Amino acid sequence: TMVERVKLRRFQRNRDVMYEYHYDTAGNLKSLQASLHYWGYWVAEAELPLKGETETGLKTVHYYKARAITGEQVRETMNNPEEKGRYLNELNAATRWMTAQAVPCADKLS
């Protein structure tokens, strides 16, 4: 068995950041997504660059209005939410665990 997906979530006073790691069957990182929920205001989602691409920064970040109803299917997009610049580095700050074995405690998960 191999770890295929790992979610890491960090909470702050007014927001939470979640990183989702996806590994292939050989245990190599194939994608890394991040989302930042600025509670009550907006949500940012991005595909993060992998190793060797970290200097280029975030390529595309999508912003959505915060959802008040759980299970809502369609989210209204936003072009320029307030204070977004303050959190872009936090969105891109995920540790790049390039293999599933590099994930802390991975040996205990399989």
N, CA, C and O atoms as a GROMACS GRO file, in nm:
protein
  440
    1THR      N    1   0.084  -0.118   0.000
    1THR     CA    2   0.000   0.000   0.000
    1THR      C    3   0.089   0.124   0.000
    1THR      O    4   0.202   0.123   0.048
    2MET      N    5   0.034   0.232  -0.056
    2MET     CA    6   0.109   0.356  -0.068
    2MET      C    7   0.017   0.473  -0.036
    2MET      O    8  -0.101   0.470  -0.070
    3VAL      N    9   0.069   0.574   0.029
    3VAL     CA   10  -0.006   0.697   0.055
    3VAL      C   11  -0.030   0.765  -0.079
    3VAL      O   12   0.065   0.791  -0.153
    4GLU      N   13  -0.156   0.794  -0.111
    4GLU     CA   14  -0.188   0.858  -0.238
    4GLU      C   15  -0.226   1.004  -0.222
    4GLU      O   16  -0.209   1.084  -0.315
    5ARG      N   17  -0.279   1.041  -0.104
    5ARG     CA   18  -0.322   1.178  -0.084
    5ARG      C   19  -0.300   1.216   0.063
    5ARG      O   20  -0.329   1.138   0.153
    6VAL      N   21  -0.248   1.336   0.083
    6VAL     CA   22  -0.224   1.388   0.218
    6VAL      C   23  -0.282   1.529   0.223
    6VAL      O   24  -0.259   1.609   0.132
    7LYS      N   25  -0.357   1.559   0.329
    7LYS     CA   26  -0.409   1.693   0.351
    7LYS      C   27  -0.348   1.750   0.478
    7LYS      O   28  -0.344   1.683   0.582
    8LEU      N   29  -0.300   1.872   0.468
    8LEU     CA   30  -0.244   1.943   0.583
    8LEU      C   31  -0.322   2.072   0.597
    8LEU      O   32  -0.337   2.148   0.501
    9ARG      N   33  -0.372   2.097   0.717
    9ARG     CA   34  -0.454   2.216   0.740
    9ARG      C   35  -0.398   2.295   0.857
    9ARG      O   36  -0.369   2.239   0.963
   10ARG      N   37  -0.383   2.426   0.837
   10ARG     CA   38  -0.333   2.516   0.941
   10ARG      C   39  -0.437   2.623   0.969
   10ARG      O   40  -0.495   2.681   0.877
   11PHE      N   41  -0.460   2.648   1.097
   11PHE     CA   42  -0.560   2.746   1.138
   11PHE      C   43  -0.494   2.870   1.196
   11PHE      O   44  -0.398   2.861   1.273
   12GLN      N   45  -0.547   2.986   1.158
   12GLN     CA   46  -0.506   3.114   1.213
   12GLN      C   47  -0.630   3.181   1.271
   12GLN      O   48  -0.740   3.125   1.265
   13ARG      N   49  -0.613   3.297   1.327
   13ARG     CA   50  -0.725   3.367   1.390
   13ARG      C   51  -0.840   3.396   1.294
   13ARG      O   52  -0.956   3.380   1.331
   14ASN      N   53  -0.811   3.437   1.170
   14ASN     CA   54  -0.915   3.477   1.077
   14ASN      C   55  -0.916   3.396   0.947
   14ASN      O   56  -0.985   3.433   0.852
   15ARG      N   57  -0.842   3.287   0.942
   15ARG     CA   58  -0.832   3.211   0.817
   15ARG      C   59  -0.777   3.072   0.845
   15ARG      O   60  -0.724   3.044   0.952
   16ASP      N   61  -0.792   2.986   0.746
   16ASP     CA   62  -0.723   2.859   0.750
   16ASP      C   63  -0.668   2.830   0.611
   16ASP      O   64  -0.724   2.872   0.510
   17VAL      N   65  -0.556   2.758   0.608
   17VAL     CA   66  -0.489   2.722   0.483
   17VAL      C   67  -0.484   2.570   0.476
   17VAL      O   68  -0.448   2.504   0.574
   18MET      N   69  -0.519   2.514   0.361
   18MET     CA   70  -0.513   2.370   0.344
   18MET      C   71  -0.428   2.337   0.221
   18MET      O   72  -0.446   2.396   0.114
   19TYR      N   73  -0.337   2.243   0.238
   19TYR     CA   74  -0.254   2.192   0.129
   19TYR      C   75  -0.294   2.048   0.104
   19TYR      O   76  -0.307   1.970   0.198
   20GLU      N   77  -0.312   2.014  -0.023
   20GLU     CA   78  -0.348   1.876  -0.058
   20GLU      C   79  -0.245   1.822  -0.155
   20GLU      O   80  -0.229   1.872  -0.267
   21TYR      N   81  -0.176   1.719  -0.111
   21TYR     CA   82  -0.070   1.653  -0.188
   21TYR      C   83  -0.127   1.529  -0.256
   21TYR      O   84  -0.199   1.452  -0.192
   22HIS      N   85  -0.096   1.510  -0.384
   22HIS     CA   86  -0.140   1.392  -0.458
   22HIS      C   87  -0.015   1.319  -0.509
   22HIS      O   88   0.071   1.379  -0.574
   23TYR      N   89  -0.008   1.191  -0.480
   23TYR     CA   90   0.107   1.108  -0.519
   23TYR      C   91   0.063   1.002  -0.619
   23TYR      O   92  -0.050   0.954  -0.613
   24ASP      N   93   0.154   0.964  -0.710
   24ASP     CA   94   0.124   0.857  -0.804
   24ASP      C   95   0.148   0.722  -0.734
   24ASP      O   96   0.185   0.719  -0.617
   25THR      N   97   0.128   0.613  -0.806
   25THR     CA   98   0.140   0.480  -0.746
   25THR      C   99   0.283   0.446  -0.707
   25THR      O  100   0.306   0.355  -0.627
   26ALA      N  101   0.381   0.519  -0.762
   26ALA     CA  102   0.521   0.498  -0.724
   26ALA      C  103   0.560   0.582  -0.604
   26ALA      O  104   0.672   0.571  -0.553
   27GLY      N  105   0.468   0.667  -0.557
   27GLY     CA  106   0.496   0.750  -0.440
   27GLY      C  107   0.559   0.884  -0.471
   27GLY      O  108   0.611   0.949  -0.381
   28ASN      N  109   0.555   0.927  -0.597
   28ASN     CA  110   0.611   1.056  -0.636
   28ASN      C  111   0.502   1.162  -0.641
   28ASN      O  112   0.390   1.134  -0.684
   29LEU      N  113   0.535   1.284  -0.598
   29LEU     CA  114   0.439   1.393  -0.597
   29LEU      C  115   0.400   1.428  -0.740
   29LEU      O  116   0.486   1.458  -0.823
   30LYS      N  117   0.270   1.424  -0.769
   30LYS     CA  118   0.225   1.459  -0.903
   30LYS      C  119   0.150   1.592  -0.907
   30LYS      O  120   0.146   1.656  -1.012
   31SER      N  121   0.090   1.635  -0.795
   31SER     CA  122   0.028   1.767  -0.790
   31SER      C  123   0.014   1.812  -0.646
   31SER      O  124   0.013   1.732  -0.553
   32LEU      N  125   0.003   1.943  -0.631
   32LEU     CA  126  -0.010   2.004  -0.499
   32LEU      C  127  -0.105   2.122  -0.512
   32LEU      O  128  -0.076   2.219  -0.583
   33GLN      N  129  -0.217   2.115  -0.442
   33GLN     CA  130  -0.315   2.224  -0.443
   33GLN      C  131  -0.318   2.291  -0.306
   33GLN      O  132  -0.289   2.229  -0.203
   34ALA      N  133  -0.353   2.418  -0.308
   34ALA     CA  134  -0.365   2.494  -0.183
   34ALA      C  135  -0.494   2.573  -0.187
   34ALA      O  136  -0.538   2.618  -0.292
   35SER      N  137  -0.553   2.590  -0.070
   35SER     CA  138  -0.669   2.677  -0.058
   35SER      C  139  -0.656   2.757   0.071
   35SER      O  140  -0.610   2.706   0.173
   36LEU      N  141  -0.697   2.882   0.064
   36LEU     CA  142  -0.695   2.970   0.179
   36LEU      C  143  -0.836   3.023   0.196
   36LEU      O  144  -0.892   3.084   0.105
   37HIS      N  145  -0.893   3.000   0.313
   37HIS     CA  146  -1.027   3.047   0.345
   37HIS      C  147  -1.014   3.167   0.438
   37HIS      O  148  -0.980   3.151   0.556
   38TYR      N  149  -1.040   3.284   0.387
   38TYR     CA  150  -1.042   3.405   0.467
   38TYR      C  151  -1.186   3.415   0.516
   38TYR      O  152  -1.275   3.462   0.445
   39TRP      N  153  -1.207   3.369   0.638
   39TRP     CA  154  -1.340   3.341   0.691
   39TRP      C  155  -1.438   3.456   0.674
   39TRP      O  156  -1.414   3.570   0.716
   40GLY      N  157  -1.549   3.422   0.612
   40GLY     CA  158  -1.657   3.518   0.594
   40GLY      C  159  -1.642   3.611   0.475
   40GLY      O  160  -1.733   3.688   0.446
   41TYR      N  161  -1.527   3.604   0.405
   41TYR     CA  162  -1.504   3.698   0.297
   41TYR      C  163  -1.479   3.631   0.162
   41TYR      O  164  -1.555   3.650   0.068
   42TRP      N  165  -1.371   3.552   0.153
   42TRP     CA  166  -1.338   3.491   0.026
   42TRP      C  167  -1.256   3.363   0.045
   42TRP      O  168  -1.204   3.335   0.153
   43VAL      N  169  -1.246   3.288  -0.064
   43VAL     CA  170  -1.166   3.165  -0.069
   43VAL      C  171  -1.073   3.177  -0.189
   43VAL      O  172  -1.115   3.218  -0.297
   44ALA      N  173  -0.946   3.141  -0.170
   44ALA     CA  174  -0.849   3.139  -0.279
   44ALA      C  175  -0.805   2.995  -0.301
   44ALA      O  176  -0.779   2.922  -0.205
   45GLU      N  177  -0.797   2.953  -0.426
   45GLU     CA  178  -0.751   2.819  -0.461
   45GLU      C  179  -0.645   2.828  -0.568
   45GLU      O  180  -0.655   2.909  -0.660
   46ALA      N  181  -0.540   2.744  -0.555
   46ALA     CA  182  -0.431   2.749  -0.652
   46ALA      C  183  -0.366   2.612  -0.667
   46ALA      O  184  -0.363   2.532  -0.574
   47GLU      N  185  -0.316   2.587  -0.786
   47GLU     CA  186  -0.229   2.473  -0.813
   47GLU      C  187  -0.088   2.524  -0.788
   47GLU      O  188  -0.045   2.620  -0.851
   48LEU      N  189  -0.016   2.460  -0.696
   48LEU     CA  190   0.118   2.509  -0.660
   48LEU      C  191   0.225   2.448  -0.750
   48LEU      O  192   0.213   2.333  -0.792
   49PRO      N  193   0.330   2.525  -0.778
   49PRO     CA  194   0.442   2.471  -0.856
   49PRO      C  195   0.516   2.368  -0.773
   49PRO      O  196   0.521   2.377  -0.650
   50LEU      N  197   0.573   2.270  -0.841
   50LEU     CA  198   0.648   2.165  -0.773
   50LEU      C  199   0.795   2.203  -0.766
   50LEU      O  200   0.832   2.314  -0.802
   51LYS      N  201   0.878   2.112  -0.721
   51LYS     CA  202   1.022   2.138  -0.704
   51LYS      C  203   1.082   2.192  -0.834
   51LYS      O  204   1.051   2.145  -0.944
   52GLY      N  205   1.169   2.291  -0.819
   52GLY     CA  206   1.233   2.351  -0.935
   52GLY      C  207   1.152   2.465  -0.994
   52GLY      O  208   1.204   2.544  -1.073
   53GLU      N  209   1.024   2.474  -0.957
   53GLU     CA  210   0.938   2.578  -1.010
   53GLU      C  211   0.900   2.679  -0.902
   53GLU      O  212   0.824   2.772  -0.930
   54THR      N  213   0.951   2.663  -0.781
   54THR     CA  214   0.907   2.747  -0.669
   54THR      C  215   0.945   2.894  -0.688
   54THR      O  216   0.878   2.981  -0.632
   55GLU      N  217   1.049   2.923  -0.762
   55GLU     CA  218   1.091   3.061  -0.781
   55GLU      C  219   0.992   3.139  -0.867
   55GLU      O  220   0.984   3.261  -0.856
   56THR      N  221   0.917   3.070  -0.952
   56THR     CA  222   0.823   3.138  -1.041
   56THR      C  223   0.699   3.184  -0.968
   56THR      O  224   0.624   3.266  -1.021
   57GLY      N  225   0.675   3.134  -0.848
   57GLY     CA  226   0.558   3.175  -0.770
   57GLY      C  227   0.432   3.109  -0.820
   57GLY      O  228   0.436   3.013  -0.897
   58LEU      N  229   0.319   3.161  -0.775
   58LEU     CA  230   0.190   3.106  -0.812
   58LEU      C  231   0.155   3.144  -0.954
   58LEU      O  232   0.167   3.260  -0.992
   59LYS      N  233   0.112   3.048  -1.032
   59LYS     CA  234   0.074   3.075  -1.170
   59LYS      C  235  -0.068   3.128  -1.179
   59LYS      O  236  -0.092   3.233  -1.239
   60THR      N  237  -0.162   3.057  -1.120
   60THR     CA  238  -0.302   3.096  -1.127
   60THR      C  239  -0.367   3.078  -0.991
   60THR      O  240  -0.357   2.972  -0.930
   61VAL      N  241  -0.432   3.182  -0.945
   61VAL     CA  242  -0.508   3.177  -0.821
   61VAL      C  243  -0.651   3.216  -0.855
   61VAL      O  244  -0.675   3.319  -0.918
   62HIS      N  245  -0.746   3.133  -0.813
   62HIS     CA  246  -0.887   3.161  -0.834
   62HIS      C  247  -0.947   3.205  -0.702
   62HIS      O  248  -0.923   3.144  -0.597
   63TYR      N  249  -1.026   3.311  -0.707
   63TYR     CA  250  -1.090   3.365  -0.587
   63TYR      C  251  -1.240   3.347  -0.600
   63TYR      O  252  -1.299   3.367  -0.706
   64TYR      N  253  -1.302   3.310  -0.489
   64TYR     CA  254  -1.446   3.289  -0.483
   64TYR      C  255  -1.501   3.359  -0.360
   64TYR      O  256  -1.431   3.376  -0.260
   65LYS      N  257  -1.626   3.400  -0.369
   65LYS     CA  258  -1.691   3.455  -0.251
   65LYS      C  259  -1.708   3.343  -0.150
   65LYS      O  260  -1.733   3.228  -0.187
   66ALA      N  261  -1.694   3.376  -0.023
   66ALA     CA  262  -1.707   3.275   0.082
   66ALA      C  263  -1.849   3.218   0.079
   66ALA      O  264  -1.947   3.290   0.058
   67ARG      N  265  -1.857   3.088   0.099
   67ARG     CA  266  -1.987   3.021   0.096
   67ARG      C  267  -2.051   3.025   0.234
   67ARG      O  268  -1.987   2.995   0.334
   68ALA      N  269  -2.176   3.061   0.238
   68ALA     CA  270  -2.251   3.061   0.364
   68ALA      C  271  -2.330   2.932   0.379
   68ALA      O  272  -2.368   2.895   0.490
   69ILE      N  273  -2.356   2.864   0.267
   69ILE     CA  274  -2.436   2.742   0.269
   69ILE      C  275  -2.348   2.624   0.235
   69ILE      O  276  -2.283   2.623   0.130
   70THR      N  277  -2.343   2.525   0.321
   70THR     CA  278  -2.264   2.406   0.296
   70THR      C  279  -2.324   2.328   0.179
   70THR      O  280  -2.446   2.315   0.170
   71GLY      N  281  -2.239   2.278   0.092
   71GLY     CA  282  -2.284   2.197  -0.021
   71GLY      C  283  -2.323   2.278  -0.143
   71GLY      O  284  -2.374   2.221  -0.239
   72GLU      N  285  -2.300   2.406  -0.142
   72GLU     CA  286  -2.333   2.491  -0.256
   72GLU      C  287  -2.252   2.446  -0.376
   72GLU      O  288  -2.130   2.428  -0.365
   73GLN      N  289  -2.315   2.428  -0.490
   73GLN     CA  290  -2.249   2.375  -0.609
   73GLN      C  291  -2.178   2.483  -0.690
   73GLN      O  292  -2.069   2.459  -0.741
   74VAL      N  293  -2.238   2.600  -0.704
   74VAL     CA  294  -2.182   2.706  -0.786
   74VAL      C  295  -2.131   2.816  -0.695
   74VAL      O  296  -2.204   2.867  -0.609
   75ARG      N  297  -2.006   2.852  -0.714
   75ARG     CA  298  -1.947   2.959  -0.634
   75ARG      C  299  -1.925   3.080  -0.722
   75ARG      O  300  -1.875   3.069  -0.834
   76GLU      N  301  -1.961   3.195  -0.670
   76GLU     CA  302  -1.942   3.318  -0.745
   76GLU      C  303  -1.796   3.359  -0.737
   76GLU      O  304  -1.739   3.367  -0.628
   77THR      N  305  -1.735   3.386  -0.853
   77THR     CA  306  -1.594   3.424  -0.857
   77THR      C  307  -1.576   3.572  -0.823
   77THR      O  308  -1.668   3.653  -0.835
   78MET      N  309  -1.455   3.603  -0.780
   78MET     CA  310  -1.418   3.741  -0.748
   78MET      C  311  -1.290   3.773  -0.825
   78MET      O  312  -1.206   3.685  -0.844
   79ASN      N  313  -1.275   3.897  -0.869
   79ASN     CA  314  -1.155   3.935  -0.941
   79ASN      C  315  -1.047   3.992  -0.852
   79ASN      O  316  -0.929   3.963  -0.871
   80ASN      N  317  -1.085   4.071  -0.754
   80ASN     CA  318  -0.985   4.141  -0.675
   80ASN      C  319  -1.031   4.156  -0.530
   80ASN      O  320  -1.069   4.265  -0.488
   81PRO      N  321  -1.028   4.048  -0.452
   81PRO     CA  322  -1.073   4.059  -0.313
   81PRO      C  323  -0.978   4.145  -0.230
   81PRO      O  324  -0.859   4.154  -0.259
   82GLU      N  325  -1.032   4.207  -0.127
   82GLU     CA  326  -0.951   4.288  -0.036
   82GLU      C  327  -0.847   4.203   0.034
   82GLU      O  328  -0.872   4.088   0.068
   83GLU      N  329  -0.732   4.260   0.055
   83GLU     CA  330  -0.624   4.201   0.132
   83GLU      C  331  -0.566   4.072   0.073
   83GLU      O  332  -0.495   4.000   0.143
   84LYS      N  333  -0.593   4.043  -0.053
   84LYS     CA  334  -0.543   3.917  -0.110
   84LYS      C  335  -0.390   3.913  -0.113
   84LYS      O  336  -0.331   3.807  -0.094
   85GLY      N  337  -0.326   4.026  -0.137
   85GLY     CA  338  -0.180   4.030  -0.146
   85GLY      C  339  -0.110   3.989  -0.018
   85GLY      O  340   0.002   3.939  -0.021
   86ARG      N  341  -0.175   4.010   0.095
   86ARG     CA  342  -0.116   3.975   0.224
   86ARG      C  343  -0.100   3.824   0.241
   86ARG      O  344  -0.017   3.780   0.320
   87TYR      N  345  -0.177   3.745   0.167
   87TYR     CA  346  -0.181   3.602   0.193
   87TYR      C  347  -0.125   3.515   0.081
   87TYR      O  348  -0.125   3.392   0.094
   88LEU      N  349  -0.078   3.574  -0.028
   88LEU     CA  350  -0.027   3.493  -0.140
   88LEU      C  351   0.095   3.411  -0.099
   88LEU      O  352   0.106   3.295  -0.138
   89ASN      N  353   0.186   3.468  -0.021
   89ASN     CA  354   0.302   3.391   0.023
   89ASN      C  355   0.262   3.275   0.113
   89ASN      O  356   0.321   3.168   0.106
   90GLU      N  357   0.161   3.297   0.196
   90GLU     CA  358   0.113   3.189   0.283
   90GLU      C  359   0.050   3.076   0.201
   90GLU      O  360   0.064   2.959   0.235
   91LEU      N  361  -0.017   3.112   0.094
   91LEU     CA  362  -0.078   3.013   0.006
   91LEU      C  363   0.029   2.926  -0.061
   91LEU      O  364   0.007   2.807  -0.084
   92ASN      N  365   0.143   2.985  -0.093
   92ASN     CA  366   0.252   2.917  -0.163
   92ASN      C  367   0.356   2.858  -0.068
   92ASN      O  368   0.459   2.809  -0.115
   93ALA      N  369   0.333   2.861   0.062
   93ALA     CA  370   0.434   2.822   0.160
   93ALA      C  371   0.439   2.673   0.192
   93ALA      O  372   0.506   2.634   0.288
   94ALA      N  373   0.372   2.592   0.118
   94ALA     CA  374   0.369   2.448   0.146
   94ALA      C  375   0.507   2.386   0.132
   94ALA      O  376   0.582   2.418   0.039
   95THR      N  377   0.540   2.298   0.225
   95THR     CA  378   0.663   2.219   0.212
   95THR      C  379   0.643   2.122   0.096
   95THR      O  380   0.542   2.053   0.090
   96ARG      N  381   0.739   2.116   0.007
   96ARG     CA  382   0.728   2.026  -0.109
   96ARG      C  383   0.784   1.890  -0.070
   96ARG      O  384   0.905   1.867  -0.082
   97TRP      N  385   0.698   1.798  -0.024
   97TRP     CA  386   0.739   1.660   0.002
   97TRP      C  387   0.728   1.587  -0.130
   97TRP      O  388   0.618   1.549  -0.172
   98MET      N  389   0.841   1.567  -0.197
   98MET     CA  390   0.842   1.515  -0.333
   98MET      C  391   0.809   1.366  -0.342
   98MET      O  392   0.774   1.317  -0.450
   99THR      N  393   0.819   1.294  -0.232
   99THR     CA  394   0.781   1.153  -0.230
   99THR      C  395   0.689   1.129  -0.110
   99THR      O  396   0.695   1.201  -0.011
  100ALA      N  397   0.607   1.029  -0.120
  100ALA     CA  398   0.516   0.995  -0.010
  100ALA      C  399   0.596   0.955   0.114
  100ALA      O  400   0.550   0.977   0.226
  101GLN      N  401   0.714   0.896   0.095
  101GLN     CA  402   0.796   0.856   0.209
  101GLN      C  403   0.850   0.977   0.286
  101GLN      O  404   0.884   0.964   0.403
  102ALA      N  405   0.858   1.093   0.222
  102ALA     CA  406   0.910   1.213   0.288
  102ALA      C  407   0.806   1.279   0.379
  102ALA      O  408   0.842   1.362   0.462
  103VAL      N  409   0.679   1.243   0.364
  103VAL     CA  410   0.573   1.300   0.447
  103VAL      C  411   0.595   1.254   0.592
  103VAL      O  412   0.613   1.135   0.617
  104PRO      N  413   0.594   1.348   0.687
  104PRO     CA  414   0.613   1.307   0.827
  104PRO      C  415   0.511   1.200   0.867
  104PRO      O  416   0.392   1.211   0.836
  105CYS      N  417   0.557   1.100   0.934
  105CYS     CA  418   0.475   0.988   0.983
  105CYS      C  419   0.416   0.902   0.871
  105CYS      O  420   0.324   0.825   0.897
  106ALA      N  421   0.465   0.912   0.749
  106ALA     CA  422   0.412   0.832   0.638
  106ALA      C  423   0.426   0.683   0.664
  106ALA      O  424   0.340   0.605   0.623
  107ASP      N  425   0.532   0.642   0.732
  107ASP     CA  426   0.550   0.501   0.760
  107ASP      C  427   0.441   0.448   0.854
  107ASP      O  428   0.417   0.327   0.856
  108LYS      N  429   0.377   0.533   0.930
  108LYS     CA  430   0.271   0.491   1.020
  108LYS      C  431   0.134   0.487   0.950
  108LYS      O  432   0.040   0.429   1.002
  109LEU      N  433   0.124   0.550   0.831
  109LEU     CA  434  -0.002   0.557   0.760
  109LEU      C  435  -0.030   0.437   0.671
  109LEU      O  436  -0.146   0.405   0.644
  110SER      N  437   0.074   0.370   0.624
  110SER     CA  438   0.051   0.260   0.530
  110SER      C  439   0.044   0.126   0.601
  110SER      O  440   0.025   0.023   0.536
   0.00000   0.00000   0.00000
